[in-house]
Amino acid sequence: MATVHSTSRGSGIPARKITNQDLRIALRQGLDDFLEMRGDLIFVGLIYPLIGVAAAVMTTSAPLLPFFLPVVAGVGLLGPIAAVGFYELARRRENGQHANWGHFLDVRKRPSADDIGIVFGLLLAIFALWLLVAGALYVAFFGWEGFTWLAHPTIVDFLRDIFTTPSGWALIASGILVGAFFGWLVLAVSVVSLPMLVDCNLTASEAVSTSWRSAHANMGVMIRWGLIVGALLVLGSIPLFVGLAFVLPWLGYSTWHLYTRLVDRDGIPARSRRNN
């Protein structure tokens, strides 16, 4: 087990300092969980790729084409919502309880289910804000007429304008910078909060506060984690999102193990942990 170098105690639940070794251990343990519970693949393989394809198809009509790339890129912003069921499976396995894909939705029975819903709402709000900002950037570079059918009769025309014009490349560069900000925001809000709410009976504010402090106490390491997550999600999304059937479970289980390393669970009030 990796050495904990220091602990930031401040106010609230203690947040540990971690290293890159902790990331490697979390990914390896997450892969072990995935291989142990491969039945999840059946559930995820049928659901998440279909959701990704449906979201992409919905944005291929002319008025919504400018949102095609933001929606595809923004799938990662909603990843923590998709992964919450895997936190429940990892929790059950850690506690020595029977766990298979049939327990995926048991997270709704957790004492903090309502607070999980609050964090879901916060992440959905961040995703909606990302789409609004992406739309504003598009208007800044292509004008309102870019939303009309005459501007982009087909998705091929749209992609050509995005990838072969100065305005398109400026839009891509701006989108990457803004997207990095939103990615960090989602990571800081959710990396600890959602697994913690599955694990303990806490409020959404307590969990989000702990997550925020944990992420900022380990900013360099967590940026690397975000890059790893982003790269894996891109690889999983390329073949019509089919690869997400493997990537999402792996990242979900790995995030659970990262949470157990980021947070000093001995510092969580005992009353909040008597819910397993």
N, C-alpha and C positions, 0 to 999 in steps of 0.2 A: 504494500500500500504506500502511496506517495506520502512524503513528509509534509505536514502542514507547517508552513514557515511562520505565519503569524495570524492573529485573529483580530478583526476589527469589531469592537464591541459597541461603541457609541450607544445610540438608543435603539431599542428593539432587539430582535433575534440576531445573534452573532453571525457575521459573515466571514468565512475563511479566505485566506489568500491561497491560490492554487498555481500550478505550473503547467507547462505544456505536457509533462508526463501525465498529469491528471486527465487531460484531453484524450491521450492515447489509451489510458486505462478505461475511461468511460466508453470510448468507441469499441474497445475489445469486449467489455462486459455487455454492451448493447448488442453486439453481434452474437455473443453467446446466448443471450435471451431470445434473439430472433431465431437462431438455429434450434433452440429448445422448443419453441412454440411456433413452428412453421405453419400451423393451421390458420394463423392470422392472415397469411397470404391469400387465402380463399376470400376472406371478407374484404380485405383492402383491395385486392386485385379487381374486384367487381365494382367497388364504389368510387375510390379516389380517381382512377384514370378517367372514368365516365364523367365525373364532376369537372375535371380539368378540360376535357374535350368539349363538354357542353358550354363551359364558360368561354372557351376560345371561339366556338361556333357562333355563340350569341353576339360576339363583337365583330363578326365579319360582314354585317350589313353596313351599307355606306355611312349612315350617320354615326355608327358606333366604331367604325374602323380605327379612329385615332386611339381608342381604348384597348385595341387588340394587344399590343405589346405591353402596356401597363398591367393588363389583367394577367397575361401569361407570366410576366415578371413578378407580379404581386401575389402569385400563388404561395410563394414562400412566406409572405406576411401572415397568411392564414394557417400555415403549417402547424403552429402550436395548438390551434383548435382541433385540427385533424388528429394530432398525436395524443390528445389527452387520454383516450382509451388505453393507449399503451402504457401510460403511467400507472393506470389501475392494474394492468396485468403484471407490470414489474413490481408493484407494491405487494401484490398477492404472492408472487414468487419469492420475494425477499422475506415475507412472513411465513413461508412454508405452507401456504395455502394452495389448493388446486387452482390452476390458471390455464385457460385456453381461450380461443377467440370468442366463445360464448359469453365470457365475462367482460367483453369489450365495453358494453354499454352499462355495466354495473356502476360506473363512475357516477351515474345520476342518483345512486343511492347513498353516496357519501354525505357525511354531515355538512360539508361545506359546498354542497351542490349549487345552492343559490349564489354563493360567492364566486364559484367557477363561472356561472352564467354572467356575472358582472364583469369578470375579466374578459370573457368572450365578447361581451358588448363593447368593451374598451378596444379590443383588437379589431373588431369590425368597424368601429369608428375611425381607427387609424387607417384601415384599408380604404374606407370611403374617402378620407381626407387625401390619401395618396392618389386616388383616381381624380379627385378635383384638381389637385396640384398638377398632375400629369396632363389633364385637359387644358389647364391654364398655360402650361409650357407649350403645348401644341399650338394653341391660339397665338402665342407670342411669336412663334417662328413661321406658322403657315396661315394665320388669320382664320376668321370664322368660316370663310368659304371652304376651308379644308374639311368641314363636316358635311359637305354636300356630295351628292352622287356624282356630279360633274367633275369634281376634283379628283375622285378616286373611283372610277367605275368598277374596278375589281381589286381584290387584295394584292394582286401582282403589281398593279399600278401604285398602290399605296406603299408597298415595300420598296419599290424602285425609288419613289420619292424620298423615302426615309434613308435608304442606304446609298444613294448615288448623288445626293445634292448637298451643298454646303449647309442649307437650313436643316436638312435631315441629320447630318452629322453633329451639328450644334445641338439639336434636340436630344440626340443620343447621349452626348457628353453631359448635358444638363440633367438628363434623366438619371444617369448613373450616379451623379453627385447627390441629387435629391433622394434617389432610391437608397443610397447608402445610409443617409440620415434616417429614413423611415425603417430600414432594416435594423439599425442599431436601436431605435426606439422600441420596436417590437421585441428584440432580443432582451433588452434591459428590463422590459415590463414582464416578460413571460418566462424567461429561462428558469427561474426559481418559483415564481408565483403559482403556476398551474400544477407542477408536481407537488409543491408544498400543500396546496389546497386538497389534492387527492390524498395526501399523506396525513394531514392534520385538520383539526376543526378550528380554523382561523378565519378572520375576516379578509375580504378582498384587499382592503387597505393595508393590513399587516403583511399579507403575502407580497403585494406589489412593492411595498416599501423595502422588504427584505431583498426582493429580486433586484430592484434598482440599486441598492447599496452593494449587493454582491457583484453585479456587473461592473459597476464603476470602481470597485476596489480591485478588480482584476481586468482592467480595460484592455491591456495588451493581449492577454490570453484569450479574453472573450471576443476580441476582434478576430483573432485566428479561428476561434470556434465558429463565428459568424461566416467567415470565408469558407470554412469546411462545409458548413450546412448549405450555404449558397451554391457551392460547386456541386455537391451531391444532388441538390434539388434540380439544378440545371441538367445534369446528366440523366436524372430520373424522368425529366419532363420531355427530353428531346424525342424519344420514340413514342409520340402520342400519349405521353404521361404514363405509359405502362410501367416504366422503371420505378415509379413512385410506390408500386406494390412492394418493392424491396426497400427502397430508401426511407420511406416514412416510418415503417416499423423499426428499422435499425436506428434512425435518428431519435425516435420516440423513446426507445429503451435507453439509448445512450444519454439522452437528456435527463432521464431519471437518475442515472448513476452520476452525472455531472452535478445534479442538485444535491445528492448526498455528500458530495465532496465540497461544494460551495458553502453549504450551511452547516453550522454546528448544531445538530439536532438535539444535543444534550441541553442546549440553551432555549429550546422551545418549551413553554410551560407544560408541565405534566398533564394538566387537565385537557390541553389541546391535542395530546397524543393518545388519549384513551378512547380511540374510535376505530381501532383496527379489528 
